[in-house]
Amino acid sequence: MFPYAPWLCWLIPTVGAILTLLFALAHRNHFFRDYTPVVFVGSSVIFSFSMIPDVHAGNFVNWEGPWVPSLGINMGVLMDPLSVLMTSVVSGIGLLVLIFSLEYMRGDPGLTRYWFFTQLFIGGLIMVVMAGNLLQLYIGWEVVGICCYALVTYWYRNPENARYGLKKFLMLRVGDLSLLLSILISLDHKRILVYVK
């Protein structure tokens, strides 16, 4: 496993989404904006696949560190066979989508928005499956929900896409509320977070 792979596999696409916006502002020819998302998600694939030998050998990791120490909130990642499998699948399929999008979306006027939300979606989904606690899982789920809505309504000038986006938004809010209620029900009163074991 490469150093810090459980963290970097979801941090790289997330940071890449922000850098893509900066590349779009800084360069007029948009070369970096169009090709760096493939590089960022490709790096995520490499870090994700690097964890496979470790979990195959039975080395599971539950790393955590302080996030908001005064409230007792930690940030963590859980590396086990299921999380590594799903991380590899998400990053691998995400990379294929981005490679396909290079030609399919070429010349689209809103391409910066597309690259941003696609990378953020991949980073958020990997964060969901690698989350070491319920708060991180919920944050990742919210990021995925926002990106889903933004991508469904990408061609928002079409009334049908706008209608589908509204339906998706309402469905996701029901899921968000259900997940939040489940987390609150399972909350331990002595700690703010219940860690996934």
C-alpha positions as CSV (number, residue, x, y, z in Angstrom):
1,M,0.0,0.0,0.0
2,F,1.2,3.5,-0.8
3,P,1.6,5.8,2.1
4,Y,-1.7,7.4,3.2
5,A,-3.6,5.6,0.4
6,P,-6.9,5.3,2.4
7,W,-6.9,9.1,2.8
8,L,-5.5,10.1,-0.6
9,C,-7.9,7.9,-2.7
10,W,-10.8,10.3,-1.8
11,L,-8.9,13.5,-1.1
12,I,-7.2,13.7,-4.5
13,P,-10.4,13.8,-6.6
14,T,-11.9,16.3,-4.1
15,V,-9.0,18.7,-4.2
16,G,-8.8,18.1,-8.0
17,A,-12.3,19.4,-8.4
18,I,-11.2,22.7,-6.8
19,L,-8.0,22.8,-8.8
20,T,-10.0,22.3,-12.0
21,L,-11.9,25.5,-11.3
22,L,-8.6,27.3,-10.8
23,F,-7.2,25.9,-14.1
24,A,-10.3,27.0,-15.9
25,L,-9.8,30.6,-14.6
26,A,-6.0,30.7,-15.2
27,H,-5.7,29.1,-18.7
28,R,-7.6,30.3,-21.8
29,N,-7.1,27.1,-23.9
30,H,-8.6,24.9,-21.1
31,F,-6.0,22.1,-21.7
32,F,-5.3,21.7,-18.0
33,R,-9.0,22.0,-17.1
34,D,-9.9,19.1,-19.5
35,Y,-7.1,16.7,-18.8
36,T,-6.2,17.1,-15.2
37,P,-9.5,15.5,-14.0
38,V,-8.3,12.3,-15.7
39,V,-5.0,12.6,-14.0
40,F,-6.5,13.2,-10.5
41,V,-9.0,10.4,-10.7
42,G,-6.3,8.1,-12.3
43,S,-4.1,8.9,-9.2
44,S,-7.1,7.9,-7.0
45,V,-7.3,4.6,-8.9
46,I,-3.6,3.9,-8.3
47,F,-4.0,4.6,-4.5
48,S,-7.2,2.5,-4.4
49,F,-5.6,-0.5,-6.1
50,S,-2.5,-0.2,-3.9
51,M,-4.6,-1.2,-0.9
52,I,-5.7,-4.6,-2.4
53,P,-2.6,-6.6,-1.4
54,D,-2.8,-5.3,2.2
55,V,-6.4,-6.4,2.7
56,H,-5.8,-9.6,0.9
57,A,-3.0,-10.3,3.4
58,G,-5.5,-9.6,6.2
59,N,-4.1,-6.1,7.2
60,F,-7.1,-4.0,8.1
61,V,-6.7,-0.4,9.1
62,N,-8.9,1.9,11.2
63,W,-7.0,5.2,11.3
64,E,-8.4,8.2,13.1
65,G,-7.1,11.6,14.1
66,P,-8.5,14.7,15.8
67,W,-10.8,16.9,13.7
68,V,-12.5,19.1,16.3
69,P,-10.7,18.0,19.5
70,S,-12.7,20.3,21.8
71,L,-15.9,18.4,20.9
72,G,-14.3,15.0,20.7
73,I,-14.8,14.7,17.0
74,N,-12.3,12.6,15.1
75,M,-11.7,12.0,11.4
76,G,-10.9,8.5,10.3
77,V,-10.8,6.0,7.5
78,L,-11.7,2.3,7.7
79,M,-9.7,0.0,5.3
80,D,-11.2,-3.4,5.1
81,P,-12.0,-5.8,2.1
82,L,-15.4,-4.3,1.4
83,S,-14.3,-0.6,1.5
84,V,-11.3,-1.3,-0.7
85,L,-13.4,-3.2,-3.2
86,M,-15.9,-0.4,-3.4
87,T,-13.2,2.2,-3.6
88,S,-11.5,0.4,-6.4
89,V,-14.8,0.0,-8.3
90,V,-15.9,3.7,-7.8
91,S,-12.5,5.1,-8.8
92,G,-12.1,2.7,-11.7
93,I,-15.5,3.4,-13.2
94,G,-15.1,7.1,-12.5
95,L,-11.8,7.1,-14.5
96,L,-13.5,5.4,-17.4
97,V,-16.4,7.9,-17.3
98,L,-13.9,10.8,-17.4
99,I,-11.9,9.3,-20.3
100,F,-15.1,8.9,-22.3
101,S,-16.2,12.4,-21.4
102,L,-13.1,13.9,-23.0
103,E,-14.5,13.4,-26.4
104,Y,-18.2,13.1,-25.6
105,M,-18.4,16.5,-23.8
106,R,-15.8,18.3,-26.0
107,G,-16.9,21.9,-26.7
108,D,-19.7,22.0,-24.2
109,P,-20.0,25.5,-22.8
110,G,-20.5,24.3,-19.2
111,L,-17.6,21.9,-19.2
112,T,-15.9,23.4,-16.2
113,R,-19.0,22.8,-14.1
114,Y,-19.2,19.2,-15.4
115,W,-15.5,18.4,-14.5
116,F,-16.0,20.0,-11.1
117,F,-19.1,18.1,-10.1
118,T,-17.9,14.7,-11.6
119,Q,-14.7,14.8,-9.6
120,L,-16.4,15.9,-6.5
121,F,-19.0,13.1,-6.9
122,I,-16.2,10.5,-7.2
123,G,-14.4,11.9,-4.1
124,G,-17.6,12.1,-2.1
125,L,-18.6,8.5,-3.0
126,I,-15.2,7.2,-2.0
127,M,-15.4,9.1,1.2
128,V,-18.7,7.3,1.9
129,V,-17.2,3.9,1.6
130,M,-13.9,4.7,3.4
131,A,-15.5,6.7,6.2
132,G,-14.4,5.6,9.7
133,N,-17.3,7.2,11.5
134,L,-20.9,8.1,10.9
135,L,-20.3,11.9,10.6
136,Q,-17.9,11.4,7.7
137,L,-20.3,9.0,6.1
138,Y,-23.0,11.6,6.3
139,I,-20.8,14.4,4.9
140,G,-19.8,12.2,2.0
141,W,-23.4,11.3,1.4
142,E,-24.4,15.0,1.3
143,V,-21.6,15.7,-1.2
144,V,-22.8,12.9,-3.4
145,G,-26.4,14.1,-3.2
146,I,-25.5,17.7,-4.2
147,C,-23.4,16.4,-7.1
148,C,-26.1,14.0,-8.3
149,Y,-28.6,16.9,-8.4
150,A,-26.1,19.1,-10.3
151,L,-25.2,16.4,-12.8
152,V,-28.9,15.4,-13.5
153,T,-29.7,19.0,-14.1
154,Y,-26.5,19.7,-16.1
155,W,-28.5,20.7,-19.2
156,Y,-30.9,22.7,-17.1
157,R,-32.3,24.7,-20.1
158,N,-34.3,21.5,-21.0
159,P,-37.5,21.5,-19.0
160,E,-37.5,17.7,-18.8
161,N,-34.0,17.7,-17.2
162,A,-35.1,20.3,-14.7
163,R,-38.1,18.2,-13.8
164,Y,-35.9,15.1,-13.3
165,G,-33.6,17.2,-11.2
166,L,-36.4,18.2,-8.9
167,K,-37.5,14.6,-8.5
168,K,-33.9,13.5,-7.8
169,F,-33.5,16.4,-5.3
170,L,-36.7,15.4,-3.4
171,M,-35.7,11.7,-3.3
172,L,-32.3,12.5,-2.0
173,R,-33.7,14.7,0.7
174,V,-35.8,11.8,1.9
175,G,-32.7,9.6,2.0
176,D,-30.7,12.3,3.8
177,L,-33.3,12.8,6.5
178,S,-33.6,9.0,7.0
179,L,-29.8,8.6,7.3
180,L,-29.6,11.5,9.7
181,L,-32.4,10.1,11.9
182,S,-30.7,6.7,11.9
183,I,-27.4,8.3,13.0
184,L,-29.1,10.3,15.7
185,I,-31.0,7.2,17.0
186,S,-27.7,5.2,17.2
187,L,-25.8,8.1,18.8
188,D,-23.9,7.3,22.0
189,H,-24.6,9.9,24.6
190,K,-21.0,10.0,25.9
191,R,-19.4,10.6,22.5
192,I,-20.6,12.7,19.5
193,L,-19.7,10.0,17.0
194,V,-20.3,6.3,16.8
195,Y,-17.4,4.6,15.1
196,V,-18.0,1.9,12.6
197,K,-16.2,-1.2,13.7
